[in-house]
Amino acid sequence: MTLQLSKLAGMIGDSPTLKINAQARALKAAGQPLIHLGGGEPTYPAPQAAVEAIEKKAASRKIKYSPSSGTPELKQAVLAYTLKHYGRQYETADVIVCAGAKQALFNFLLAAVDPGDEVIFPAPYWVSYPDMVRLAGGTPVIVRPQQGIMVSAQEIKAAVSPKTKAIIINSPCNPSGQIFPEDFVREIVEFAERENIFLVMDDIYHQLVFDGARTPNPCAYAKKGENLVIINGVSKLYGLTGLRIGWAVCANQDLIKAMGKMQAQSTSCNSDLSEAAAAAALTGPQDCVRDMCAVLQENRNALLAELAAIPHVTVEKPQGTFYSFADFSYYNADSQTLAQYLLEKALVAVVPGKAFGLDGHLRISFCADRASVVEGVRRIRWALDKTAPNEIKIGDKLVTRN
Ligand SMILES: Cc1ncc(COP(=O)(O)O)c(C=O)c1O
């Protein structure tokens, strides 16, 4: 008899980004001059306050289980952050701190979704949403824009059925860098509250915005807001991806309690060290966020200038995040094949749009250093431009296109 894995395990496919990432890692390890523009991880250093908090906590030699749903200090810091950025005073019992925004989302889905329930989100979407919804027993309902890369509120509303349990909106959006406009947010917040549908705002990038843009505040349009779940975390904001700290805030203590039960029976609690560091980052000096946005904005501008030099490629200017989502369908409508070609020929890793639910596009990150961003897009141009010389030198390597 063979050992059988669960049906659940069989339901979840391999991550579409996994293969490209594994190949990229292997090329790098083999000493190839690979440029990785596929990442979702800021390279900037951890804020000093976070580092000092870890050192202090470690020096106390007390690294123990912490309260399951987060330490009081970190919850206070989250409440202050939420008041500052959303203008709403939540209570301690409205907050749960989790191992990243991802666990916060997952806890929400486990606590809210029954088998057969539908969870709506627009494409392009963060790669994890469909499988997370499936793991929770729900059915992902993907809304693709009729035009461009952003759905309208009307398109979202048209996807609602009696089975709709939740809508997830990620703004600014991974992978497009687009911010959903004020009218969209108002309409969806008011609609979801009226219809008793959970509205999850995945706000993990809400402060990573450019050109003075602001991410519209959902709390401005919520009345009681018992259906409004705001997800955030320190991964993108401070580049603290390794801490694994995120949170959910909602004026629905039954929901937060239920999410807490899911957490208590899975990870038990968050890392004590990480919680101390996250609280310090939130309450410490915030100029790092402004500085980082300035660097990312310059990177974005450099990326757009290089992309503009590639004929037939179009891109909506990212208003936030550190991703661009460019339409390369002129060259190949199959983004997976195109990404593979670019990896092999130009030694540049990017993520196929297919992984985000919109084929024909490539997600090109600009959180790497600027020189890599510029060089990476130049290599892509070379690989696609049949009129360019057939051979170029990449590092010490002579690369041939055909
Ligand atoms: C849209 C979105 N939500 C959530 C997450 C997860 O963030 P965390 O590292 O806090 O789990 C990511 C990470 O890439 C993301 O892009």
PDBQT file of the ligand as one rigid body, heavy atoms in Angstrom, charges set to zero:
ROOT
HETATM    1  C1  LIG A 501      -0.504  41.596  -1.174  1.00  0.00    +0.000 C 
HETATM    2  C2  LIG A 501       0.247  40.906  -0.093  1.00  0.00    +0.000 A 
HETATM    3  N1  LIG A 501      -0.389  40.575   1.035  1.00  0.00    +0.000 NA
HETATM    4  C3  LIG A 501       0.243  39.950   2.032  1.00  0.00    +0.000 A 
HETATM    5  C4  LIG A 501       1.568  39.611   1.926  1.00  0.00    +0.000 A 
HETATM    6  C5  LIG A 501       2.220  38.868   3.065  1.00  0.00    +0.000 C 
HETATM    7  O1  LIG A 501       3.006  39.662   3.858  1.00  0.00    +0.000 OA
HETATM    8  P1  LIG A 501       3.703  39.093   5.175  1.00  0.00    +0.000 P 
HETATM    9  O2  LIG A 501       5.159  39.015   4.903  1.00  0.00    +0.000 OA
HETATM   10  O3  LIG A 501       3.388  40.103   6.243  1.00  0.00    +0.000 OA
HETATM   11  O4  LIG A 501       3.100  37.777   5.476  1.00  0.00    +0.000 OA
HETATM   12  C6  LIG A 501       2.282  39.927   0.768  1.00  0.00    +0.000 A 
HETATM   13  C7  LIG A 501       3.696  39.534   0.601  1.00  0.00    +0.000 C 
HETATM   14  O5  LIG A 501       4.257  39.515  -0.466  1.00  0.00    +0.000 OA
HETATM   15  C8  LIG A 501       1.601  40.609  -0.266  1.00  0.00    +0.000 A 
HETATM   16  O6  LIG A 501       2.216  40.966  -1.400  1.00  0.00    +0.000 OA
ENDROOT
TORSDOF 0
